[in-house]
Amino acid sequence: MKTVVVVGGGVIGLATAWRAARQGVSVTVIDPAPGTKASHASAGMLPGHSGQLYDQEELLRLCLASRDLIPSFFAELEEFAPSGFRRDGVLDAAFDEDALRDLDQQHAFQESLGIRTERLTPEECAKLQPAFGPVLAGVLMPDDGAVDPRVLQPALITAIEALGGTVIRRGATRVEDHTVVLDNGDKVPFDRVVLAAGCWTHQIEGLPEGAIPEIRPVKGQILRLHSDTPLLNLTSRALSTGGASLYLVPRLDGELVIGSTYEEAGYDETVTAEGTQSLLARVTKVIPGAGSLRFAEISAGLRPASPDGLPVMGPTVVPDVYMASGHFRMGVQLTPITASIMASYLTDTTPHESAAPFSPLRFA
């Protein structure tokens, strides 16, 4: 039985370990605090389409492949623990004329991809989301939804351990001689290792220079408000002038997740008054009653961005060293396909055809 060590306990690393364990691999995950970084801050939206995919055909294929896997991925995980997955639709709503033009373009593109959609009038939007202010039009994607990463990640740990895997809550400092060296000096041997530590991946020592591309942190602050009952009925994106969208993800317990900012701030994870003010101002424009909700949390996560902004998945130039990082804004959305691709590499089977453009070897 192969022994695989996964360095990184976010959704990408945990899901990779779980899928590999499902295929009979002995897995160990190393992370000082699993599920507490970028994935923990994420809202977990699983949309049918993103505006950034119009001219990125290879990334689009990857996203659609992941979307196809979402139902079975979460159904299998539910055998071990609740996953936090809701498939009750995503609504894109246009709040001004510029956004309406973007919505029309997006709707036509979705239809060309075969994504099931429903074009909604302002009255239909108001019926579906009564808390919204005046909306010009909407597009409902009834087959999509969201997942709560703060439920998903513990579920993945439960599933890994149920299959005999191990989670070591220590930091990994270097890779050498088929071992991962921990921050306390202990060594964990492996047949293969997967580096999935987000924007900290390239900081792991012991590998040849250039073997691991630098993964840049991009800060995002995310606001959480709370009410006794959910303010919104389903996950939504509020589109406004300039193509910007505000995502709004309700939880069944009354939490509303609102995001997010985009900040080039290095490894600074500080939450700021400016970030809070920006998100509050934006949400109260589209949900007039949001200002009366209870303040629950403002958090910051560091999105992992590769040099070309695309995911990095597969074997590196170093034998038996693999990488799964660089998913930027799409980590949760791409988790099912990434886990499938990485499990295929780790078991010497053919990965999904969408995997090839995202090999780490493109940076070698």
Disulfide bonds with the S-S distance in Angstrom:
none
